Amino acid sequence: MYELFKARAERAGAEVHRFTTKAEAEAYIVDLFQKEQVRDETGHLVVWADCPFLDEALKERVSTLPGMRFTVSRDNANAARIGISQVDGALAEIGTLVQDATAIDKRLVSMLPEVHLAILSTKTIVADMPAWIAQTNTSTLGSYIAMITGPSRTADIERVLTIGVHGPRRLVVCCVDEMGGVA
Amino acid sequence: MEKQFRESIGTALDDAKLSAALGKFSVDYKVNRAKIYEDTDFEALRSQIAACKSYAAEHMEELAAEFTKNAEARGAKVFRANSPEAVREYILQVAKDNGVKLIVKSKSMATEEIHLNPFLEKEGIEVAETDLGEWIIQLAGQRPSHMVMPAIHLTREDVADIFSKEVEERLSSDIPRLVQLAREKLRPKFLQAGMGISGGNIAVAETGTVVLVTNEGNARLTTTLPKVHVAVIGLEKLVAKFADVAPILKALPRSATAQLLTSYVSMITGPAPTDDGGVKDLHIVLMDNQRSAMAHDPMFKEALQCIRCASCLNVCPIFRLVGGHVFGKVYTGAIGTILTAWYEGLQQSEDIQGLCIMCGACKDVCPGKIDIPSLIMEVRRRLVQNEGVPLIQKSIYQVVNNRKLFHGMLRAASVASKPLSKGGFIRHLPLFLSDLTEGRSLPAIAATPLRDSIKKIEQPKGLQEKAVFYAGCLIDFAYPEMGEALVKILNKAGVEVLFPEGQTCCGAPARYSGVYEVAAKNSKDNIDALLSVAADYVVSACPTCTVALNEEFIATFKSLGQTEHLPKAEQLAAKTMDFSTLVKKLVDEGRLSLKEGQQLGKITYHDSCHLKRSLRADQPPRELLQKAGYEISEMFECDVCCGMGGSYSVKLPEMSAPILQRKLKNIKDTGAPVVAMDCPGCVMQIRGGMHQDGAGVQVRHTVELIAQQLAD
């Protein structure tokens, strides 16, 4: 399932990485901060939406890094280089991330920054849309469910594919096999 | 057709940039669409969509009520509006109540339909379209030319000019830079706007959910950042169950842009929190504007199965020539013709409906399984019913309705056209008729029609099986040799051919012009004639005629409520077969043998619209030709219309001509010395074109080629 998801998500322009443990994923993320040169400056912040992956210990470890923001507003999300959120699942057949984005900060961090880093528990990947719908309780649907497939794109000028119109130019997916207590 | 409209066709045809953009797109689209559907059972998928959407159309009121109840239970305000005015007034009121000065919009055809932007702007509210294509169109002061790609008619240079004016700075035509400019200019508007307006791709009654699909991410911003969100949704977007979302989301991106899914899908169920600690003020406008009336129309309720993918535009040979500013109003292309007739009034569709050549390419790809050509034909019929038939046409149809007079005139024409014809062709016609021979020579009317020559053929005596031959006007009066070839083949297989003389025009010209009463009279005359003699089957070598006998006599009677003729029409339909299918069957049964071991060289095959898309018989002629010893070399776009379209080439020769030229080029590019086809109408068009072109490719009906290869 993971392989199909990865292939399809990459076809849509996403970058997909797989980690066995949370620690490995953390190391990758911290490395990405450096590569993207995040710092305490407009346009270079990191906005990290509240999520199970971001436990207290992790928060403490990364809070010393420059540019980190754990309280998300439209202003700091708009001034961020990277936005991080955890998603709830994925659809392998079409390389799509699925997120209950009712919480406003999840939407802000995945829309406004240049890069969206999505954390996904590998075991939450399902086959396709019908499989996701079948496991969804329609009587308790979140107010805002977001599906994300690759970065923001347009082909409105001469049908030439161009990445990053209104949303992120880069979508990085970190699949984690062993989330520990978190799904 | 209005003179002004006619001129707009000419202008579009002369627009090299437009035809290059649309031409390239139509070619790419076909390839990409086929690839993205590779592993999908499209027929099963569209049957699923047609089922859930037709259910929704039939239960529109119930679903609207259920949607309202469920969306309101989740905290949304739902407003049901019957007219465009009501929608506009409601939105203005919400804007005023919230002190809104700036509105951001994500792409919405429903708001285009009600001309919302100019209305709000007149009230002093700034409205910013945020979909890149829509923003370009807004800045240029135009209307979208395509439902999915609103600015497809513009080049990067055009866009650079438009943006340069906006930012008062000369910009280069580098596309990524232009896109970056849009990002920079529109981001502050998203952040400052007091209201976001969106459309809705699906509205789920079961949950009160609005589903939005976009690639750019503008719908997410539009529905998240401003305090107020108004979603304007046509009632046809309703579906019953949340599970119905799956097939629609599977087909929509595949058919629209050949993507597995758009970058973003948002499913909004009630108001979500906003970033000021409150919750969204969510308004959902369910817009009727004739949709419930359509739902009550026995024919047009099918049009509500549309999911707005625009694939009917993308495969249309006419759309690719003139684009949506000619072929359409707010909604463009084939489905746009039908929607215009309803949303803006029947009269408004008068010009654009005439552009449809009835090739059926759209019907084949429609994920909502809508029989679009039949609905356009019904628009025609209702226009004729309301407005009457133009005088000249009327006099023609009066002639066609009187078989003896009609056939008498055709015989007279054979004599009269003699001075104009040369080598079996009429190259030029005088005066106002000259357009008809522009780029194409017309066949001379035969000196002896088939109805006379067939009597002189000595058929073998005592044959048990009998076939009634329905010739149709072209074979009867222009190409009797095709009919004679058919008799030769069937005789060889032990079938006697009967030719009831009462047979007349199949009524297609009248029907395709919306003059159903004339078509019905033709149908009735033919049914009487063809069932007057006992026979095992009825065979025709013209696919358009075959479809008339098979389906359209019945459809015409049904449309007119003349149900008394249905039993006989159905009896005839059950007996009718096209030539190639019948002959292939006779060969397979071992009743007809072709010469063995022939090596006849390369041939290419042109699929006639009705044979391919109505009769689904594109393989039997190919198999026959191969069996005869030809090696088939497929041409590019073998199943794209040749531009004949019955009387279309007479009514709109300026459109028919470039379609024909493209077909001739595709044929010549194969290098085959012969092109075969199963329709005498296509032969007339393509043979005439090849004659003026001078390329020397032989243009033959399959019947002629097979008749030459019968084993002794």
Interface residues (C-beta under 8 A of the other chain):
Chain A: R8 R11 A12 V72 S73 R74 N78 E93 I94 G95 T96 A101 T102 A103 I104 D105 R107 L108 M111 L112 M129 P130 I133 A134 T136 T138 S139 L141 G142 S143 Y144 I145 A146 M147 I148 T149 G150 P151 S152 R153 T154 A155 D156 I157 E158 R159 V160 T162 G164 V165 H166 G167 P168
Chain B: A21 F25 D28 R74 T130 D131 L132 G133 I136 M149 P150 A151 I152 L154 T155 R156 V159 I175 P176 L178 V179 A182 R183 L186 R187 F190 L191 E206 T207 T209 N215 E216 G217 N218 R220 L221 T223 T224 L225 F242 A243 V245 A246 L249 K250 T257 Q259 L260 L261 T262 S263 Y264 V265 S266 M267 I268 T269 G270 P271 A272 P273 T274 D275
